[in-house]
Amino acid sequence: MSLPPQRARILARPLGVAAVLGLLLLSACGLSRPYPAIRSFTLEPPAPDPAPAAAKNRRPLLVQVSPGGAAPQYETAKLIYRIGPNEFRGDFYNELVGLPARLVADRLAAFLDRRSPLVQASQGIGARAPDLSLDVYLLAFHGDYTQSPPLAVVEAKISLTDLRRGRSKGLFSKTYSGLAVLPADPPDRPADQARGLAEALAPILAEVLADLERSLRGQP
């Protein structure tokens, strides 16, 4: 039995709408172009020399290494590019595994704990009260593409405080800087920048170690 033309048009209209909605749902579920994956990079500075781990003193001082914050443009895990005198851009698809100030503090604690016989470094609060506090404030942590060749730039203000016998005495507060040359036209800029930042951090770790041991031994 055939339907009158007018009724057939009325029934066809909802079916046409349903077909369009079905195509839109299919597009949303898998036919649309996928977004690029976000890559994450670690921060592993190379050791400045192959010296073995130092033997600890009988009771090394416990130093708590803490991230004290960062300049506003570095309060993100995204890789940061300097593209103008006062212009910075974050990379949405490439990031570090954590906030850079936290990563720098972690790397510094691991380096001191491995290399200094005078201290045992902690990255957090433990059962034992710390003897010393080492605070890291990040001033710069980016790839500088305003010059040729581009540079990986790391700069941090690091302060050591003596907490023994209930006091809070500042032992030193100093700004440390490190640079590493980046490839001018790399096939993978984010990966090269992450490696460059780790390389720029390495001399800072060594310099902090020297200053800390000098301070604890009472040397000027």
C-alpha positions in Angstrom: 0.0 0.0 0.0 1.5 3.3 -1.0 1.4 6.4 1.2 -0.1 9.7 0.0 2.7 12.0 -1.3 2.2 14.6 1.5 2.5 11.9 4.3 5.6 10.4 2.7 7.3 13.8 2.7 6.5 14.2 6.4 8.0 10.8 7.3 11.1 11.3 5.2 12.0 14.6 6.9 12.9 13.0 10.3 14.8 10.2 8.6 16.9 12.8 6.7 17.7 14.6 10.0 18.6 11.2 11.7 21.0 10.4 8.8 22.8 13.7 9.1 23.2 13.3 12.9 24.5 9.8 12.4 27.2 11.0 10.0 28.2 13.7 12.5 28.5 11.1 15.3 30.6 8.9 13.1 32.9 11.8 12.3 33.3 12.7 16.0 34.0 9.1 16.9 36.8 8.3 14.5 36.6 9.8 11.1 38.0 13.2 12.1 41.7 13.8 12.1 43.3 12.9 15.4 45.2 15.5 17.5 49.0 15.1 17.6 50.3 13.3 20.7 51.9 15.4 23.5 55.5 14.3 24.1 57.2 14.5 27.5 60.9 14.9 28.2 63.0 14.1 31.3 65.8 16.3 32.6 69.0 14.2 33.0 72.2 16.3 33.1 75.3 14.4 32.2 77.8 13.9 35.0 80.7 16.4 34.6 83.2 13.6 35.2 83.1 9.8 35.8 84.0 10.1 39.5 82.5 7.4 41.7 80.0 8.1 44.4 81.6 9.6 47.5 81.7 7.6 50.7 79.5 9.4 53.3 80.6 10.7 56.6 79.4 8.7 59.6 76.5 11.1 60.1 76.2 13.3 57.1 74.1 16.5 57.4 70.6 16.2 56.0 69.9 18.9 53.5 66.4 19.4 52.2 66.3 20.7 48.6 63.0 22.5 47.8 61.7 24.3 44.7 61.0 27.9 45.8 59.1 28.8 42.7 59.9 30.3 39.3 59.4 33.4 37.2 55.9 33.4 35.8 56.7 32.1 32.3 58.3 29.0 33.8 55.4 27.9 36.0 54.4 25.4 33.4 55.7 22.0 32.2 55.6 23.2 28.6 58.9 23.8 26.8 59.4 27.5 26.6 60.9 29.3 23.5 62.2 32.9 23.7 61.3 34.4 20.3 61.7 38.1 21.1 63.4 40.5 23.5 60.5 40.1 26.0 58.4 37.5 24.2 58.2 33.8 25.2 56.0 31.1 23.7 55.0 27.7 25.2 55.0 24.6 23.1 51.6 22.9 23.5 52.7 19.5 22.2 56.1 19.2 24.0 56.6 19.4 27.7 58.8 18.2 30.6 57.6 15.4 32.9 57.1 18.0 35.6 57.4 21.7 36.5 61.0 22.8 35.8 61.7 24.2 39.3 60.7 20.8 40.8 62.9 18.9 38.3 65.9 21.2 38.9 65.5 20.7 42.7 65.2 16.9 42.2 68.3 16.8 40.0 70.2 18.9 42.5 69.2 16.7 45.4 70.2 13.5 43.6 73.5 15.0 42.5 74.5 16.2 46.0 73.4 12.9 47.6 75.6 11.0 45.1 78.7 13.2 45.1 79.1 14.9 48.5 80.4 13.0 51.6 79.2 15.8 53.8 75.5 15.7 53.1 72.5 13.4 52.6 70.1 15.2 50.3 66.3 14.8 50.5 63.7 16.0 48.1 60.9 16.1 50.6 60.1 16.1 54.3 61.0 12.9 56.2 61.0 11.6 59.7 64.3 13.3 60.5 64.4 17.1 60.7 66.8 18.6 58.1 70.0 20.2 59.2 70.2 22.4 56.1 67.7 23.9 53.6 68.6 24.5 50.0 66.0 26.6 48.2 65.9 26.8 44.4 64.1 29.7 42.6 64.2 29.4 38.8 64.9 32.6 36.9 65.3 31.3 33.4 64.7 27.9 31.7 64.2 28.2 28.0 65.5 27.9 24.5 66.7 31.3 23.3 66.0 31.6 19.5 66.6 35.3 19.3 70.3 34.7 18.5 72.4 32.5 16.3 73.2 29.9 17.2 70.3 29.4 19.6 71.1 28.7 23.2 69.5 26.6 26.1 69.5 29.0 29.1 69.2 27.9 32.7 69.5 30.4 35.6 68.5 29.9 39.2 68.9 31.7 42.5 69.9 29.1 45.2 70.1 29.8 48.9 71.5 27.6 51.7 70.2 28.0 55.2 71.6 26.3 58.4 68.7 25.0 60.5 70.8 23.3 63.2 70.2 24.0 66.9 66.9 25.7 66.1 68.4 28.6 64.3 67.9 29.8 60.7 71.2 31.2 59.5 71.8 32.0 55.8 75.1 30.5 54.6 74.9 31.7 51.0 72.5 33.0 48.4 73.8 33.1 44.8 72.6 33.2 41.2 73.9 30.4 39.0 73.8 30.4 35.2 74.4 27.7 32.6 74.3 27.8 28.7 74.4 25.2 26.0 74.5 25.7 22.2 71.5 24.3 20.3 71.5 23.2 16.7 70.4 26.1 14.4 68.0 24.0 12.3 67.4 20.7 14.0 64.9 18.1 12.7 63.5 17.8 16.3 63.8 21.1 18.1 61.9 20.0 21.3 64.1 17.0 21.8 67.3 19.0 21.2 66.1 21.8 23.6 65.4 19.3 26.4 68.9 17.8 26.0 70.4 21.3 25.9 68.6 22.4 29.1 70.0 19.3 30.8 73.5 20.1 29.5 73.2 23.7 30.7 72.1 22.5 34.2 75.2 20.3 34.6 77.8 23.0 35.5 75.3 24.6 37.9 75.0 21.4 39.9 78.8 21.1 40.1 79.1 24.8 41.2 76.5 24.4 43.9 78.3 21.3 45.2 81.6 23.2 45.5 79.9 26.2 47.2 78.0 24.0 49.7 81.1 22.0 50.7 83.2 25.2 50.9 80.6 26.8 53.2 80.3 23.7 55.4 84.0 23.5 55.8 84.2 27.2 56.8 86.2 28.3 53.8 85.6 31.8 52.4 
